[in-house]
Amino acid sequence: MATWLPISLQDSASPLMEQLSFFHDHTMMMLTIITIIVSYTLTYITMNLFMNRNMLHGHTIETIWTMIPAVTLIFIALPSLRLLYLLDDYNDALLTIKTIGHQWYWSYEYSDFMNLEFDSYMMPETDLEKNGFRLLDVDNRIIIPMNSEVRMLTSASDVLHSWTIPSLGIKIDATPGRLNQSSFTTTRPGLFFGQCSEICGTNHSFMPIVLESTSIKLFIKWVTKMI
């Protein structure tokens, strides 16, 4: 039985990812139109041997195929610049989490609470439940409240790592001796999976990230239990 292979982006779970998905669809639509027009033009020129040669060297046609790409680039550049601004835009965060990349696991510190920190390792296949997520689940998940601004600080203790969750549209490099930051908001509850996106050694592919978005009430209950 054939299986369906997803070729699109993951379902967005943050306002930023929604904007990234829209920009992706917007750009792909323009690229599709350009590909069709160029393919049709090349086919027409190749097949029509009796085509008027002046059409390919006239001032008008040269102006057209100069202006159209320039206008197309403008329609791609404007939303791209807007997204770049949003990626670096920081609001007042309700929660701050610091993550440190190690070979090959993650450490998390909830800066707003005392003594709330833990390591997160990939779950061994032998310890997974029947419906567990192989190579994706971890022993300690990040818990955050939904619809709340979260500031994520990243660093590393040894080599370069990259903290990435595609459905949230977030990817932060974890650099030794440097503190990078980003912010995000989840718009719905659920589990969101990610992995280290920097080649950091032999076990690079065994550094999964699991973030659980819950209600404020459940988040407070979890914090009370952890402290």
Backbone as CSV, one residue per row, in Angstrom:
resi,resn,N_x,N_y,N_z,CA_x,CA_y,CA_z,C_x,C_y,C_z
1,MET,0.846,-1.193,0.000,0.000,0.000,0.000,0.886,1.250,0.000
2,ALA,0.614,2.156,-0.914,1.419,3.368,-1.033,1.170,4.287,0.152
3,THR,2.224,4.946,0.577,2.111,5.896,1.677,2.204,7.308,1.132
4,TRP,1.527,8.229,1.796,1.546,9.624,1.373,2.788,10.305,1.897
5,LEU,3.532,10.955,1.007,4.756,11.629,1.385,4.498,13.134,1.421
6,PRO,4.564,13.761,2.579,4.325,15.200,2.643,5.449,15.970,1.979
7,ILE,5.106,16.922,1.124,6.107,17.730,0.432,5.973,19.194,0.791
8,SER,5.037,19.520,1.666,4.852,20.897,2.066,5.458,21.124,3.445
9,LEU,5.291,22.342,3.970,5.787,22.659,5.301,4.886,22.046,6.367
10,GLN,5.405,21.918,7.565,4.593,21.423,8.668,3.491,22.427,9.006
11,ASP,2.415,21.927,9.603,1.332,22.810,10.030,1.868,23.828,11.029
12,SER,1.563,25.075,10.798,2.096,26.134,11.649,1.437,26.106,13.022
13,ALA,2.237,26.407,14.034,1.733,26.463,15.408,2.114,27.782,16.069
14,SER,2.552,28.760,15.276,2.913,30.069,15.801,2.615,31.118,14.737
15,PRO,2.375,32.366,15.141,2.121,33.426,14.152,3.278,33.601,13.180
16,LEU,4.518,33.447,13.658,5.668,33.596,12.778,5.686,32.528,11.697
17,MET,5.386,31.283,12.080,5.378,30.210,11.096,4.263,30.402,10.079
18,GLU,3.148,30.974,10.488,2.077,31.274,9.542,2.557,32.257,8.481
19,GLN,3.327,33.269,8.904,3.879,34.227,7.955,4.906,33.575,7.033
20,LEU,5.727,32.683,7.590,6.714,31.980,6.772,6.041,31.073,5.743
21,SER,4.965,30.413,6.149,4.226,29.551,5.224,3.597,30.363,4.104
22,PHE,3.037,31.532,4.465,2.447,32.395,3.444,3.503,32.870,2.457
23,PHE,4.675,33.262,2.969,5.743,33.718,2.080,6.216,32.580,1.174
24,HIS,6.299,31.378,1.725,6.683,30.208,0.915,5.686,29.982,-0.216
25,ASP,4.386,29.995,0.107,3.365,29.775,-0.923,3.373,30.908,-1.948
26,HIS,3.536,32.149,-1.467,3.578,33.314,-2.345,4.739,33.204,-3.335
27,THR,5.922,32.825,-2.844,7.090,32.715,-3.706,6.967,31.551,-4.676
28,MET,6.461,30.413,-4.189,6.304,29.254,-5.072,5.310,29.525,-6.183
29,MET,4.252,30.295,-5.903,3.293,30.656,-6.946,3.967,31.480,-8.037
30,MET,4.786,32.456,-7.633,5.479,33.281,-8.611,6.496,32.467,-9.407
31,LEU,7.201,31.561,-8.735,8.165,30.720,-9.447,7.470,29.795,-10.438
32,THR,6.291,29.313,-10.087,5.544,28.447,-11.000,5.124,29.213,-12.253
33,ILE,4.628,30.439,-12.054,4.230,31.261,-13.195,5.426,31.565,-14.091
34,ILE,6.569,31.914,-13.470,7.769,32.210,-14.259,8.221,30.983,-15.042
35,THR,8.190,29.824,-14.393,8.614,28.589,-15.068,7.728,28.284,-16.267
36,ILE,6.409,28.463,-16.107,5.481,28.197,-17.213,5.735,29.158,-18.375
37,ILE,5.904,30.455,-18.062,6.118,31.442,-19.121,7.429,31.184,-19.857
38,VAL,8.508,30.936,-19.105,9.806,30.692,-19.738,9.778,29.408,-20.567
39,SER,9.151,28.357,-20.027,9.076,27.095,-20.766,8.279,27.262,-22.060
40,TYR,7.166,27.994,-21.961,6.350,28.230,-23.166,7.130,29.028,-24.200
41,THR,7.853,30.061,-23.748,8.612,30.899,-24.683,9.712,30.106,-25.366
42,LEU,10.448,29.325,-24.595,11.526,28.525,-25.181,10.975,27.501,-26.171
43,THR,9.853,26.873,-25.813,9.242,25.888,-26.717,8.765,26.550,-28.000
44,TYR,8.162,27.732,-27.861,7.649,28.447,-29.036,8.782,28.841,-29.969
45,ILE,9.876,29.354,-29.393,11.011,29.769,-30.217,11.663,28.573,-30.887
46,THR,11.758,27.469,-30.171,12.416,26.282,-30.716,11.598,25.638,-31.831
47,MET,10.283,25.555,-31.629,9.434,24.854,-32.583,9.066,25.701,-33.792
48,ASN,8.949,27.009,-33.614,8.531,27.869,-34.716,9.759,28.357,-35.474
49,LEU,10.174,27.641,-36.473,11.387,27.976,-37.217,11.213,29.194,-38.095
50,PHE,9.957,29.561,-38.380,9.709,30.698,-39.258,9.319,31.945,-38.466
51,MET,9.715,31.974,-37.194,9.376,33.109,-36.333,10.131,34.358,-36.783
52,ASN,9.490,35.499,-36.633,10.112,36.767,-37.021,11.320,37.040,-36.116
53,ARG,12.515,37.087,-36.691,13.740,37.248,-35.907,13.795,38.601,-35.211
54,ASN,13.099,39.601,-35.760,13.136,40.924,-35.144,12.503,40.935,-33.757
55,MET,11.636,39.958,-33.501,10.969,39.899,-32.200,11.969,39.614,-31.078
56,LEU,13.042,38.903,-31.408,14.013,38.536,-30.386,15.068,39.612,-30.164
57,HIS,15.128,40.619,-31.031,16.185,41.614,-30.921,15.654,43.039,-30.886
58,GLY,14.344,43.185,-30.817,13.778,44.519,-30.817,13.905,45.197,-29.462
59,HIS,13.809,46.522,-29.489,13.921,47.310,-28.266,12.791,46.994,-27.289
60,THR,11.596,46.760,-27.822,10.431,46.511,-26.968,10.577,45.226,-26.166
61,ILE,10.952,44.143,-26.847,11.051,42.865,-26.152,12.187,42.876,-25.137
62,GLU,13.278,43.586,-25.423,14.377,43.672,-24.475,13.976,44.466,-23.231
63,THR,13.155,45.487,-23.422,12.642,46.252,-22.285,11.732,45.388,-21.414
64,ILE,10.891,44.588,-22.075,9.944,43.746,-21.338,10.678,42.716,-20.492
65,TRP,11.648,42.005,-21.107,12.296,40.945,-20.319,13.363,41.481,-19.373
66,THR,13.542,42.796,-19.329,14.347,43.422,-18.283,13.482,43.902,-17.123
67,MET,12.323,44.490,-17.457,11.452,45.062,-16.434,10.701,43.992,-15.642
68,ILE,10.234,42.955,-16.317,9.439,41.924,-15.631,10.234,41.241,-14.523
69,PRO,11.490,40.795,-14.755,12.252,40.216,-13.630,12.494,41.203,-12.496
70,ALA,12.705,42.482,-12.837,12.939,43.474,-11.787,11.695,43.642,-10.919
71,VAL,10.523,43.731,-11.545,9.275,43.860,-10.779,9.018,42.603,-9.961
72,THR,9.328,41.440,-10.532,9.142,40.176,-9.810,10.008,40.128,-8.557
73,LEU,11.248,40.562,-8.665,12.134,40.576,-7.503,11.627,41.513,-6.418
74,ILE,11.005,42.610,-6.805,10.445,43.534,-5.819,9.320,42.857,-5.039
75,PHE,8.438,42.133,-5.738,7.328,41.453,-5.068,7.806,40.322,-4.168
76,ILE,8.996,39.799,-4.425,9.560,38.776,-3.545,10.334,39.419,-2.390
77,ALA,11.023,40.519,-2.663,11.889,41.138,-1.658,11.099,41.816,-0.542
78,LEU,9.993,42.472,-0.870,9.250,43.227,0.143,8.744,42.339,1.279
79,PRO,8.019,41.239,0.998,7.615,40.368,2.121,8.788,39.683,2.793
80,SER,9.877,39.466,2.056,11.056,38.861,2.664,11.679,39.791,3.698
81,LEU,11.783,41.085,3.385,12.335,42.045,4.341,11.442,42.165,5.565
82,ARG,10.137,42.090,5.350,9.202,42.153,6.482,9.404,40.961,7.410
83,LEU,9.600,39.788,6.836,9.825,38.593,7.653,11.142,38.670,8.410
84,LEU,12.170,39.195,7.774,13.449,39.347,8.461,13.314,40.261,9.671
85,TYR,12.483,41.288,9.542,12.249,42.176,10.684,11.509,41.436,11.799
86,LEU,10.494,40.656,11.421,9.715,39.921,12.428,10.567,38.873,13.145
87,LEU,11.525,38.281,12.438,12.379,37.271,13.055,13.237,37.862,14.169
88,ASP,13.576,39.137,14.054,14.416,39.787,15.060,13.625,40.688,15.989
89,ASP,12.298,40.619,15.903,11.456,41.473,16.741,11.196,40.772,18.071
90,TYR,11.470,41.457,19.179,11.299,40.874,20.504,10.271,41.678,21.291
91,ASN,9.294,40.982,21.821,8.293,41.610,22.671,8.580,41.263,24.136
92,ASP,7.793,41.835,25.031,7.940,41.508,26.450,7.559,40.047,26.671
93,ALA,8.521,39.266,27.118,8.307,37.823,27.261,7.692,37.499,28.613
94,LEU,6.719,36.603,28.610,6.146,36.118,29.850,7.050,35.089,30.513
95,LEU,7.847,34.385,29.684,8.671,33.283,30.183,10.004,33.294,29.451
96,THR,11.074,33.058,30.192,12.414,32.974,29.596,13.007,31.601,29.878
97,ILE,13.467,30.957,28.820,14.080,29.628,28.935,15.463,29.685,28.307
98,LYS,16.427,29.138,29.008,17.786,29.053,28.476,18.098,27.596,28.160
99,THR,18.573,27.366,26.946,18.932,26.013,26.549,20.406,25.962,26.176
100,ILE,21.064,24.912,26.609,22.492,24.730,26.352,22.678,23.399,25.627
101,GLY,23.337,23.453,24.493,23.592,22.248,23.722,24.861,21.547,24.164
102,HIS,24.759,20.238,24.304,25.906,19.409,24.661,26.028,18.286,23.630
103,GLN,27.167,17.638,23.609,27.292,16.419,22.809,26.864,15.222,23.667
104,TRP,25.638,14.649,23.506,24.646,15.040,22.526,23.306,15.061,23.234
105,TYR,23.012,16.112,23.915,21.742,16.290,24.611,21.570,17.783,24.875
106,TRP,20.398,18.140,25.393,20.091,19.537,25.692,19.866,19.724,27.195
107,SER,20.266,20.873,27.688,19.957,21.266,29.068,19.061,22.501,29.020
108,TYR,18.081,22.547,29.949,17.131,23.664,29.972,17.092,24.289,31.359
109,GLU,17.035,25.610,31.368,16.916,26.369,32.616,15.774,27.367,32.472
110,TYR,14.814,27.298,33.382,13.719,28.270,33.415,14.181,29.434,34.301
111,SER,14.599,30.506,33.651,15.248,31.610,34.363,14.333,32.332,35.334
112,ASP,13.031,32.235,35.154,12.088,32.950,36.014,11.768,32.199,37.298
113,PHE,12.291,30.984,37.439,12.003,30.165,38.618,13.306,29.663,39.229
114,MET,13.296,29.484,40.499,14.472,28.982,41.200,14.554,27.457,41.091
115,ASN,15.756,26.978,40.754,16.029,25.537,40.746,15.136,24.756,39.788
116,LEU,14.740,25.373,38.693,13.970,24.658,37.686,14.841,24.486,36.445
117,GLU,15.573,23.402,36.430,16.446,23.082,35.312,16.578,21.565,35.207
118,PHE,16.810,21.098,33.981,16.899,19.648,33.756,17.604,19.392,32.428
119,ASP,18.063,18.161,32.267,18.654,17.696,31.017,17.602,16.928,30.232
120,SER,17.745,16.944,28.928,16.783,16.272,28.061,17.543,15.356,27.100
121,TYR,17.365,14.043,27.277,18.004,13.041,26.439,16.964,12.342,25.566
122,MET,17.418,11.836,24.437,16.541,11.043,23.598,16.165,9.746,24.305
123,MET,14.899,9.372,24.198,14.428,8.138,24.823,14.983,6.928,24.083
124,PRO,15.636,5.995,24.779,16.082,4.752,24.118,14.888,3.979,23.578
125,GLU,15.118,3.299,22.504,14.021,2.559,21.863,13.433,1.519,22.810
126,THR,14.239,0.973,23.697,13.742,-0.049,24.619,12.805,0.528,25.686
127,ASP,12.898,1.837,25.931,12.068,2.471,26.958,10.817,3.140,26.394
128,LEU,10.662,3.118,25.081,9.508,3.768,24.468,8.230,2.990,24.742
129,GLU,7.142,3.715,24.883,5.841,3.064,24.982,5.424,2.536,23.610
130,LYS,4.318,1.834,23.580,3.896,1.179,22.345,3.690,2.178,21.226
131,ASN,3.121,3.341,21.531,2.848,4.353,20.515,3.836,5.525,20.606
132,GLY,5.044,5.256,21.109,6.030,6.313,21.247,6.612,6.735,19.914
133,PHE,7.294,7.857,19.943,7.892,8.408,18.737,9.373,8.061,18.710
134,ARG,9.738,7.108,17.891,11.114,6.631,17.812,12.033,7.722,17.288
135,LEU,13.170,7.913,17.970,14.198,8.893,17.637,13.710,10.341,17.763
136,LEU,12.520,10.547,18.314,11.979,11.897,18.463,11.632,12.241,19.904
137,ASP,11.193,11.259,20.682,10.747,11.545,22.046,11.934,11.655,22.988
138,VAL,11.737,12.397,24.073,12.790,12.621,25.060,12.269,12.287,26.448
139,ASP,13.204,12.187,27.404,12.780,11.848,28.765,12.200,13.051,29.499
140,ASN,12.665,14.252,29.190,12.143,15.473,29.818,11.779,16.488,28.739
141,ARG,10.502,16.793,28.652,10.031,17.721,27.632,10.018,19.159,28.153
142,ILE,10.115,20.106,27.226,9.929,21.514,27.580,8.427,21.767,27.669
143,ILE,7.999,22.378,28.748,6.579,22.718,28.925,6.445,24.240,28.901
144,ILE,5.559,24.735,28.061,5.329,26.181,28.004,3.824,26.442,27.954
145,PRO,3.377,27.616,28.382,1.953,27.969,28.255,1.658,28.488,26.855
146,MET,0.533,28.088,26.308,0.168,28.537,24.979,-0.293,30.000,25.020
147,ASN,-0.236,30.642,23.847,-0.631,32.053,23.691,0.160,32.977,24.609
148,SER,1.398,32.611,24.894,2.265,33.423,25.746,3.616,33.591,25.067
149,GLU,4.160,34.803,25.140,5.450,35.076,24.522,6.557,34.404,25.332
150,VAL,7.368,33.616,24.650,8.477,32.899,25.283,9.783,33.370,24.662
151,ARG,10.719,33.746,25.504,12.048,34.120,25.028,12.981,32.939,25.231
152,MET,13.646,32.543,24.149,14.546,31.401,24.205,15.980,31.878,24.047
153,LEU,16.801,31.591,25.054,18.230,31.894,25.022,18.993,30.605,24.738
154,THR,19.944,30.656,23.845,20.672,29.449,23.459,22.174,29.670,23.560
155,SER,22.857,28.610,23.976,24.317,28.591,24.000,24.755,27.131,23.892
156,ALA,26.042,26.890,23.910,26.567,25.528,23.817,27.789,25.412,24.714
157,SER,28.059,24.204,25.164,29.187,23.965,26.069,30.399,23.394,25.351
158,ASP,30.226,22.935,24.107,31.355,22.285,23.446,31.513,22.723,21.994
159,VAL,30.555,22.330,21.128,30.639,22.655,19.706,29.355,23.366,19.282
160,LEU,29.277,23.729,18.008,28.083,24.391,17.487,26.900,23.432,17.461
161,HIS,25.762,23.905,17.929,24.495,23.196,17.821,23.461,24.164,17.243
162,SER,22.267,23.668,16.993,21.205,24.536,16.483,19.867,24.031,17.003
163,TRP,19.185,24.879,17.769,17.903,24.525,18.391,16.790,24.876,17.416
164,THR,16.101,23.850,16.906,15.171,24.054,15.792,13.865,23.301,16.018
165,ILE,12.760,24.016,15.853,11.423,23.399,15.820,10.702,23.943,14.588
166,PRO,10.574,23.158,13.515,10.019,23.668,12.259,8.605,24.215,12.364
167,SER,7.722,23.556,13.116,6.319,23.995,13.168,6.155,25.338,13.869
168,LEU,7.169,25.774,14.615,7.132,27.086,15.263,7.907,28.127,14.469
169,GLY,8.593,27.705,13.412,9.366,28.632,12.613,10.556,29.200,13.351
170,ILE,11.161,28.393,14.220,12.272,28.888,15.042,13.508,28.021,14.811
171,LYS,14.647,28.671,14.634,15.930,27.989,14.447,17.017,28.922,14.976
172,ILE,17.639,28.543,16.079,18.639,29.381,16.730,19.946,28.604,16.846
173,ASP,21.017,29.221,16.418,22.332,28.599,16.576,22.766,28.671,18.036
174,ALA,23.297,27.566,18.520,23.857,27.507,19.873,25.377,27.497,19.744
175,THR,25.980,28.623,20.098,27.411,28.824,19.887,28.142,28.869,21.223
176,PRO,29.234,28.116,21.382,29.991,28.173,22.642,30.502,29.595,22.919
177,GLY,30.306,30.049,24.153,30.780,31.365,24.541,29.923,32.518,24.080
178,ARG,28.775,32.219,23.486,27.896,33.282,22.992,26.456,32.939,23.338
179,LEU,25.657,33.974,23.631,24.253,33.789,23.988,23.383,34.385,22.884
180,ASN,22.672,33.544,22.167,21.721,34.000,21.150,20.310,33.936,21.715
181,GLN,19.429,34.740,21.146,18.056,34.731,21.647,17.052,34.858,20.517
182,SER,15.875,34.351,20.784,14.747,34.475,19.874,13.481,34.372,20.707
183,SER,12.347,34.693,20.106,11.084,34.605,20.828,10.030,33.964,19.933
184,PHE,9.064,33.325,20.546,7.994,32.673,19.799,6.756,32.553,20.670
185,THR,5.649,32.263,20.035,4.371,32.065,20.718,3.655,30.886,20.080
186,THR,3.166,29.979,20.871,2.377,28.871,20.341,0.898,29.242,20.355
187,THR,0.205,28.923,19.288,-1.207,29.292,19.159,-2.162,28.148,19.471
188,ARG,-1.621,26.984,19.744,-2.494,25.844,20.043,-1.746,24.861,20.940
189,PRO,-2.470,24.068,21.704,-1.807,23.059,22.532,-1.334,21.882,21.684
190,GLY,-0.371,21.156,22.203,0.106,19.978,21.488,1.581,19.736,21.709
191,LEU,2.076,18.699,21.039,3.497,18.357,21.069,4.142,18.809,19.768
192,PHE,5.292,19.463,19.881,5.999,19.948,18.705,7.435,19.432,18.763
193,PHE,7.846,18.794,17.664,9.124,18.101,17.635,10.147,18.869,16.811
194,GLY,11.384,18.769,17.243,12.484,19.362,16.504,13.750,18.574,16.749
195,GLN,14.834,19.026,16.154,16.127,18.354,16.308,17.245,19.374,16.186
196,CYS,18.424,18.968,16.571,19.603,19.796,16.335,19.840,19.869,14.825
197,SER,19.977,21.079,14.298,20.131,21.271,12.855,21.550,21.676,12.464
198,GLU,22.496,21.424,13.338,23.901,21.705,13.058,24.670,20.397,13.215
199,ILE,25.519,20.087,12.249,26.285,18.846,12.319,27.298,18.972,13.457
200,CYS,27.007,18.327,14.579,27.777,18.541,15.808,28.529,17.298,16.255
201,GLY,28.640,16.295,15.402,29.394,15.109,15.779,28.681,13.827,15.390
202,THR,29.192,12.717,15.875,28.696,11.406,15.451,27.247,11.170,15.847
203,ASN,26.821,11.693,16.997,25.439,11.499,17.457,24.566,12.728,17.205
204,HIS,24.912,13.460,16.168,24.153,14.665,15.817,22.674,14.376,15.616
205,SER,22.365,13.245,15.009,20.969,12.917,14.699,20.209,12.364,15.899
206,PHE,20.840,12.344,17.066,20.186,11.817,18.263,20.038,12.898,19.330
207,MET,19.723,14.129,18.882,19.486,15.241,19.792,18.095,15.831,19.537
208,PRO,17.037,15.055,19.776,15.692,15.571,19.494,15.260,16.633,20.497
209,ILE,14.267,17.394,20.108,13.666,18.431,20.950,12.169,18.186,20.978
210,VAL,11.584,18.185,22.153,10.132,18.028,22.285,9.612,19.170,23.150
211,LEU,8.715,19.946,22.573,8.100,21.058,23.295,6.608,20.774,23.436
212,GLU,6.107,20.893,24.651,4.685,20.652,24.911,4.020,21.979,25.290
213,SER,3.028,22.344,24.515,2.277,23.576,24.765,0.986,23.223,25.500
214,THR,0.775,23.849,26.653,-0.389,23.541,27.482,-1.086,24.833,27.890
215,SER,-2.151,24.704,28.626,-2.841,25.867,29.178,-2.032,26.440,30.341
216,ILE,-2.350,27.672,30.691,-1.659,28.315,31.812,-1.842,27.512,33.100
217,LYS,-3.035,26.998,33.301,-3.335,26.250,34.519,-2.460,25.005,34.628
218,LEU,-2.354,24.250,33.536,-1.529,23.044,33.559,-0.047,23.391,33.669
219,PHE,0.351,24.502,33.091,1.750,24.920,33.192,2.110,25.260,34.634
220,ILE,1.245,25.992,35.329,1.500,26.331,36.738,1.549,25.067,37.587
221,LYS,0.680,24.129,37.290,0.679,22.862,38.026,1.986,22.121,37.816
222,TRP,2.497,22.125,36.575,3.771,21.450,36.271,4.929,22.138,36.991
223,VAL,4.943,23.470,36.975,6.014,24.221,37.645,6.023,23.934,39.135
224,THR,4.841,23.904,39.732,4.729,23.618,41.176,5.273,22.233,41.506
225,LYS,5.033,21.306,40.597,5.507,19.944,40.814,7.029,19.860,40.659
226,MET,7.578,20.634,39.739,9.015,20.546,39.449,9.869,21.266,40.480
227,ILE,9.352,22.318,41.072,10.167,23.122,42.001,10.330,22.430,43.344
